[in-house]
Amino acid sequence: MKDKCKIIVIGGSAGSFNIVRKILSNLPEDYPIPIVMCLHRLKEYRNGFVESLNFVSRLRVSEPFDKDPVKSGCAYLSPANYHLLVENTRTFALSTEEEVNFSRPSLDLTFETVARSYREHVTAILLSGANRDGAEGIHFCHRQGAFTIIQDPEEALFRTMPQEALRLFKPDKILKTEEIINYLNVLYR
């Protein structure tokens, strides 16, 4: 299982930030699999997100620059008001193109570009959110052979996003936060 996963991509919106903080605080500092996080946030709040995640994370969290390579042992957060894409060269691309599903960054775009670059070597996780951005993207990951996890809507603070994804397809797992953490730690070993 661990040899198959080369990248983890996490998407979330309303209600997901504290879950991401909890996930990062429970991963070891030598966690080797790169983690790409696309989270909706207000455009005008450019500071504080990364600092808050680094405060609890043992992994270094950063907002990548355009053309930065995806590196093992790092966690990356989509910058405010930019689409975060992963190119076939396994480098990041930032875009200010039109919003997708009223969102920039778009979870759908991040999921889709990671899946195009890494195909079946992706573990894709969709968390709480109040809109449908991310549902099509994680479904695309699933069709590319990725291992897909959707946060249990019963636990999600905002159920719209996980429920919309579940309407589209049956993921590999539907998990609560603690189960997601356990899964990621088993994936590492």
C-alpha positions in Angstrom: 0.0 0.0 0.0 2.7 2.5 1.0 4.7 1.9 -2.2 1.6 2.7 -4.3 0.9 6.2 -2.8 3.3 8.9 -4.0 1.1 12.0 -3.0 -1.8 12.9 -0.8 -4.2 15.6 -1.8 -6.7 17.0 0.6 -9.6 19.3 -0.3 -11.9 21.1 2.0 -13.9 24.2 2.6 -16.1 25.4 5.5 -15.5 23.3 8.6 -12.3 21.7 7.2 -9.5 23.9 8.7 -9.6 22.4 12.2 -9.7 18.9 10.7 -6.6 19.7 8.6 -4.9 21.1 11.8 -5.7 17.8 13.6 -4.4 15.7 10.8 -1.1 17.6 10.5 -0.6 17.5 14.3 -0.8 13.7 14.3 1.6 13.0 11.5 5.3 12.4 12.3 8.0 14.9 11.3 9.6 12.3 8.9 6.3 11.7 7.1 7.7 11.0 3.6 4.7 11.4 1.3 4.0 15.0 0.1 0.7 16.4 1.1 -1.1 19.0 -1.2 -3.9 20.8 0.6 -6.4 22.9 -1.3 -8.6 24.8 1.2 -11.1 27.6 0.5 -10.5 30.8 2.4 -11.4 34.4 2.1 -9.3 36.2 -0.6 -8.4 39.1 1.6 -6.8 36.8 4.3 -3.4 36.1 2.9 -1.6 35.7 6.2 -2.2 33.5 9.2 -3.3 30.2 7.6 0.2 28.8 7.0 1.4 30.1 10.3 -1.5 28.5 12.2 -0.8 25.1 10.4 2.9 25.3 11.1 2.2 26.0 14.8 0.7 22.5 15.2 2.3 20.5 12.3 5.5 18.5 12.6 5.8 18.8 8.8 6.9 22.1 7.3 3.8 23.7 5.7 4.3 26.2 2.9 2.5 27.9 0.0 4.3 26.9 -3.1 5.5 29.3 -5.8 4.9 28.7 -9.5 7.3 26.0 -10.8 8.3 24.8 -7.3 8.9 21.0 -7.4 6.7 18.7 -5.3 9.0 17.4 -2.6 8.7 14.4 -0.2 8.3 15.3 3.4 6.5 18.6 2.8 3.0 19.8 3.2 1.7 22.5 0.7 -1.2 24.8 1.1 -2.9 26.5 -1.9 -2.2 30.3 -1.7 -5.2 32.6 -1.2 -7.0 33.5 -4.5 -4.8 31.2 -6.7 -5.7 27.9 -8.3 -3.1 25.4 -7.2 -2.2 23.0 -10.0 0.3 20.1 -10.3 1.9 19.7 -13.7 3.1 16.5 -15.3 6.6 17.5 -14.4 5.5 17.2 -10.8 5.9 20.9 -10.2 3.4 23.4 -9.0 1.6 25.9 -11.2 -0.4 28.9 -9.9 -3.2 30.4 -11.9 -5.5 33.4 -11.5 -7.9 32.1 -14.2 -11.7 32.4 -13.6 -13.2 30.8 -10.5 -14.5 27.3 -10.8 -17.7 26.5 -8.8 -17.4 30.1 -7.5 -14.0 29.2 -6.0 -10.4 30.2 -6.4 -8.6 28.1 -5.4 -10.7 25.3 -6.9 -10.6 21.9 -5.2 -11.8 20.4 -8.5 -8.8 21.7 -10.4 -6.3 20.7 -7.7 -7.7 17.2 -7.5 -7.8 16.8 -11.3 -4.3 18.0 -12.0 -2.8 15.9 -9.2 -4.7 12.8 -10.6 -3.4 13.6 -14.2 0.2 13.7 -12.9 0.2 10.8 -10.4 -2.8 8.7 -11.5 -3.2 5.6 -9.3 -0.5 6.8 -7.0 -2.8 9.4 -5.3 -4.6 9.2 -2.0 -7.4 11.8 -2.4 -9.3 13.1 0.7 -12.4 15.3 0.6 -13.5 17.1 3.8 -16.3 19.3 5.1 -17.6 22.1 2.8 -20.7 24.1 2.1 -20.6 23.9 -1.7 -20.0 21.3 -4.4 -16.4 22.3 -5.4 -14.3 19.2 -4.9 -16.9 16.5 -5.7 -16.2 16.3 -9.4 -12.4 16.5 -8.7 -12.3 13.6 -6.3 -14.5 11.6 -8.6 -12.0 12.2 -11.4 -9.2 11.0 -9.0 -11.3 7.8 -8.4 -11.7 7.2 -12.2 -7.9 7.6 -12.6 -7.3 4.8 -10.0 -6.6 6.9 -7.0 -7.5 5.8 -3.5 -10.4 8.0 -2.4 -11.6 9.0 1.1 -14.5 11.2 1.9 -15.1 12.5 5.4 -18.2 11.0 6.9 -21.0 13.5 6.3 -22.4 12.7 9.7 -19.2 14.1 11.3 -18.7 17.0 8.8 -19.6 20.4 10.1 -20.9 21.2 6.6 -22.2 18.1 4.8 -22.8 19.6 1.3 -19.4 18.8 -0.2 -19.0 15.2 1.1 -22.7 14.4 0.2 -22.3 15.8 -3.3 -19.3 13.6 -3.8 -21.2 10.5 -2.5 -24.0 11.3 -4.9 -21.5 10.9 -7.8 -19.6 7.8 -6.8 -18.7 5.3 -4.1 -15.3 6.1 -2.6 -12.9 3.5 -1.3 -13.5 4.8 2.3 -15.9 7.0 4.2 -14.1 7.9 7.4 -14.3 10.1 10.5 -11.3 12.4 11.3 -9.6 10.0 13.7 -9.9 7.2 11.1 -8.4 9.4 8.4 -5.4 10.1 10.7 -5.0 6.4 11.4 -5.2 5.6 7.7 -2.5 8.1 6.9 -0.2 6.9 9.6 -0.6 3.2 8.4 0.1 4.4 4.9 3.4 5.8 6.1 4.6 2.6 7.8 
